Amino acid sequence: MKDLNKYYDFIKDEETRSSVKKIVDKVLYVNKNFTTAVSDFTNPYVAKLSIPLIENYNIKFELFPSFENSERKVFILYPDYLNSVDSNEFITGLRVHNSSKFKNLSHKDYLGSLMSLGIKRNKTGDIYAYDDYADIVVHNDISDYIMYNLDKIGHNKVEIEKIKADDVNFKEQEHVVLKITCSSMRLDGIVKYITTKSREKASDMVKAGNVKVNFCVENNVSAEVKEGDMISISRYGRFKISCISGVTKRGKNKVEVKHYI
């Protein structure tokens, strides 16, 4: 058996390491007891680190939801003698209807109300907010608790119905597009333009561990950012390098950045 501790030592971020360990604990449980299990919701970086470990055991897995723009997913783990499992046994959707005709609710409103119920973030997946409702992916074991306890979001009355996870209306999270020009794709330069701070302050943010690239802390100011990379900046939010469309006459990169709101 390969040494798991050496693999864990490779993971520098403590929160990420803890999340991977919890998934491996589930894997060991499934492998020993020939039963099924589901992990907490996790980000793509944790999933990437966990897959090589899962593949060391004679079990199968699915990452759910499979929707391309779904960020937070669970591992559904099951013995290798099973051909498949029903995701609805583990994960469900909640459709939260906003009864107010005067105020739309945002992703932040729905998330804040869930957190106010004492629900841990790792028990909920992505939230897909529309004009008069939102679809939320959650663990089955907390769905009834939410339905009984969430009747208002702010001053807005809401009604909740349980739907199958496959019936969730998935979409990319709401965002605005920022268009910037930069001399290089160095991380500190991109952070500078996104935050409209000086290069020095942007560098300080990176060195302090306040910037993540693809959900992993990156403190190298000269790290190269690529198209498709997700950048998370503490107190500023999440930004995706959606397109590098060319160069200006002065040789600067023309970059489109999605700021998720």
C-alpha distance (Angstrom), angle and dihedral (degrees) to the residues before:
residue distance angle dihedral
M1 . . .
K2 3.77 . .
D3 3.80 118.0 .
L4 3.81 107.9 -98.1
N5 3.79 92.8 -170.9
K6 3.80 91.4 62.1
Y7 3.79 88.7 53.4
Y8 3.80 91.3 48.9
D9 3.81 90.4 50.0
F10 3.80 87.8 60.1
I11 3.82 89.9 62.2
K12 3.80 105.9 81.0
D13 3.81 99.3 -176.8
E14 3.80 109.0 84.1
E15 3.82 95.8 -151.1
T16 3.81 91.4 50.8
R17 3.80 91.8 47.0
S18 3.80 91.2 51.3
S19 3.82 91.6 49.8
V20 3.83 92.1 51.0
K21 3.82 91.0 48.9
K22 3.81 91.1 52.8
I23 3.79 90.7 52.6
V24 3.80 91.3 49.3
D25 3.81 89.3 50.7
K26 3.81 87.6 57.1
V27 3.79 90.2 47.8
L28 3.80 91.8 52.8
Y29 3.79 90.5 48.7
V30 3.81 92.5 52.4
N31 3.80 92.1 44.6
K32 3.81 92.7 50.7
N33 3.80 100.2 40.3
F34 3.84 101.6 33.9
T35 3.79 91.2 -130.0
T36 3.80 137.5 116.1
A37 3.80 129.0 -96.0
V38 3.78 140.5 172.9
S39 3.79 128.3 -141.2
D40 3.78 129.3 -139.6
F41 3.79 117.9 -87.9
T42 3.76 108.4 -84.4
N43 3.79 141.7 178.1
P44 3.83 127.1 -102.8
Y45 3.80 93.9 -101.1
V46 3.81 93.5 55.9
A47 3.81 89.3 46.0
K48 3.81 91.3 51.6
L49 3.80 91.6 51.9
S50 3.81 93.3 45.5
I51 3.81 100.0 50.9
P52 3.86 96.7 72.2
L53 3.81 88.9 52.2
I54 3.80 93.9 48.7
E55 3.79 90.5 50.3
N56 3.82 90.0 61.2
Y57 3.81 89.6 71.5
N58 3.79 133.2 64.9
I59 3.75 95.2 -109.0
K60 3.79 136.0 102.4
F61 3.78 129.6 -131.1
E62 3.78 143.3 -169.8
L63 3.78 127.6 -158.6
F64 3.77 108.9 -137.7
P65 3.00 136.9 -128.4
S66 3.78 93.7 34.6
F67 3.82 93.2 -163.3
E68 3.82 108.2 128.1
N69 3.80 96.2 -129.1
S70 3.78 93.6 43.4
E71 3.79 104.7 116.2
R72 3.79 104.2 -178.3
K73 3.80 113.3 57.2
V74 3.78 141.0 165.0
F75 3.78 131.1 -136.2
I76 3.80 111.5 -124.3
L77 3.81 103.5 -157.7
Y78 3.79 125.1 -164.7
P79 3.85 141.2 161.5
D80 3.78 116.9 -83.1
Y81 3.83 93.1 -118.4
L82 3.82 89.4 69.9
N83 3.78 117.9 84.3
S84 3.79 94.4 -152.4
V85 3.80 144.9 -26.1
D86 3.79 133.6 -131.5
S87 3.80 108.8 -109.7
N88 3.81 89.7 -156.0
E89 3.80 88.6 71.9
F90 3.80 89.0 68.0
I91 3.79 109.2 20.2
T92 3.78 131.5 42.7
G93 3.77 138.3 178.3
L94 3.78 126.0 -123.6
R95 3.80 118.6 -156.8
V96 3.79 108.0 -155.2
H97 3.81 111.3 -161.4
N98 3.80 117.4 -153.8
S99 3.81 106.9 -140.5
S100 3.81 94.4 -166.7
K101 3.79 117.4 99.7
F102 3.79 92.1 -166.8
K103 3.82 107.3 52.0
N104 3.76 128.6 44.9
L105 3.80 117.5 -150.2
S106 3.79 123.7 -131.5
H107 3.79 133.0 -145.4
K108 3.82 87.9 -99.7
D109 3.83 91.7 54.2
Y110 3.80 93.5 53.1
L111 3.80 93.6 44.0
G112 3.80 93.0 48.0
S113 3.80 92.1 52.4
L114 3.81 92.0 50.9
M115 3.79 91.4 50.2
S116 3.82 90.5 49.0
L117 3.82 87.9 61.9
G118 3.80 88.8 62.2
I119 3.79 93.5 -107.9
K120 3.79 115.2 153.0
R121 3.78 115.0 -122.9
N122 3.80 91.8 -126.4
K123 3.81 89.8 65.6
T124 3.80 92.9 61.0
G125 3.75 131.1 62.0
D126 3.77 129.6 -158.5
I127 3.79 123.4 -33.0
Y128 3.80 118.1 -136.9
A129 3.82 108.5 -160.6
Y130 3.81 122.0 -162.3
D131 3.82 131.7 173.8
D132 3.79 97.8 -82.2
Y133 3.80 105.0 10.9
A134 3.76 145.2 19.2
D135 3.79 131.8 -141.5
I136 3.80 115.0 -142.0
V137 3.80 126.6 -170.8
V138 3.82 112.7 -143.1
H139 3.79 143.3 162.1
N140 3.80 111.7 -87.3
D141 3.78 92.3 -124.5
I142 3.81 93.8 65.4
S143 3.81 99.6 37.5
D144 3.81 96.3 91.8
Y145 3.81 91.8 45.9
I146 3.81 89.7 56.1
M147 3.81 92.7 46.0
Y148 3.82 92.4 52.6
N149 3.80 96.8 43.4
L150 3.79 107.7 34.5
D151 3.79 109.0 76.9
K152 3.81 99.9 134.2
I153 3.77 137.2 37.3
G154 3.77 106.6 -163.7
H155 3.80 103.6 -43.8
N156 3.79 92.8 -28.6
K157 3.78 119.1 105.5
V158 3.78 114.0 -135.8
E159 3.78 136.3 -166.6
I160 3.78 121.8 -153.9
E161 3.77 131.2 -153.1
K162 3.78 127.7 -176.9
I163 3.79 115.7 -123.6
K164 3.79 134.1 177.5
A165 3.77 114.7 -89.4
D166 3.81 88.7 -121.0
D167 3.84 89.1 59.1
V168 3.80 94.4 57.7
N169 3.81 111.6 119.7
F170 3.77 100.4 -126.0
K171 3.79 121.9 -161.2
E172 3.77 139.6 152.2
Q173 3.79 112.8 -82.8
E174 3.81 116.6 -96.2
H175 3.79 113.1 -88.1
V176 3.76 145.7 162.1
V177 3.80 122.2 -132.3
L178 3.78 119.3 -123.0
K179 3.80 119.1 -163.0
I180 3.78 115.2 -153.9
T181 3.78 138.0 167.2
C182 3.79 120.3 -145.9
S183 3.78 135.8 174.1
S184 3.82 93.0 -130.5
M185 3.80 140.9 2.1
R186 3.81 93.6 -113.4
L187 3.78 111.9 142.6
D188 3.80 95.9 -122.9
G189 3.81 90.3 51.9
I190 3.80 93.2 50.5
V191 3.82 90.9 47.4
K192 3.80 89.0 49.7
Y193 3.80 93.2 56.0
I194 3.81 94.6 41.4
T195 3.80 94.6 50.4
T196 3.84 95.9 32.3
K197 3.80 88.3 -131.4
S198 3.79 128.3 132.1
R199 3.81 120.5 -83.7
E200 3.81 88.5 -110.9
K201 3.81 93.5 54.6
A202 3.79 91.2 44.2
S203 3.81 89.6 52.7
D204 3.80 90.4 49.4
M205 3.83 90.3 54.0
V206 3.80 90.8 53.0
K207 3.81 94.9 45.2
A208 3.82 90.8 48.6
G209 3.82 91.1 58.3
N210 3.80 93.9 -111.4
V211 3.80 94.0 126.6
K212 3.78 127.9 72.5
V213 3.79 126.8 -169.7
N214 3.79 113.6 -157.4
F215 3.84 89.2 -11.0
C216 3.80 93.4 -55.5
V217 3.81 122.6 109.5
E218 3.79 109.2 -110.0
N219 3.81 117.4 -168.9
N220 3.80 97.4 168.2
V221 3.81 104.9 106.2
S222 3.81 92.2 -161.0
A223 3.82 95.5 52.2
E224 3.81 110.3 131.3
V225 3.80 116.5 -118.3
K226 3.81 117.6 -146.8
E227 3.77 136.7 -159.8
G228 3.79 109.1 -80.3
D229 3.81 95.1 27.5
M230 3.80 118.3 137.3
I231 3.80 115.1 -139.7
S232 3.79 121.0 -164.5
I233 3.80 117.3 -167.3
S234 3.79 119.9 -170.6
R235 3.84 110.9 -111.1
Y236 3.82 91.7 2.7
G237 3.81 103.1 68.5
R238 3.79 136.6 -133.1
F239 3.78 126.9 -37.1
K240 3.80 131.2 -176.0
I241 3.79 124.2 -155.4
S242 3.79 93.7 -132.2
C243 3.78 101.0 171.3
I244 3.79 141.1 4.1
S245 3.78 97.4 -159.7
G246 3.78 101.7 -178.4
V247 3.80 141.6 -75.9
T248 3.79 134.0 -62.7
K249 3.81 124.1 -121.8
R250 3.78 87.2 -94.8
G251 3.79 91.6 55.1
K252 3.82 98.5 -105.0
N253 3.80 122.3 141.5
K254 3.80 117.2 -106.7
V255 3.80 105.6 -142.2
E256 3.80 132.9 -177.8
V257 3.79 115.0 -153.7
K258 3.80 126.0 -169.0
H259 3.81 112.4 -143.0
Y260 3.80 108.1 -159.2
I261 3.81 112.9 -141.3
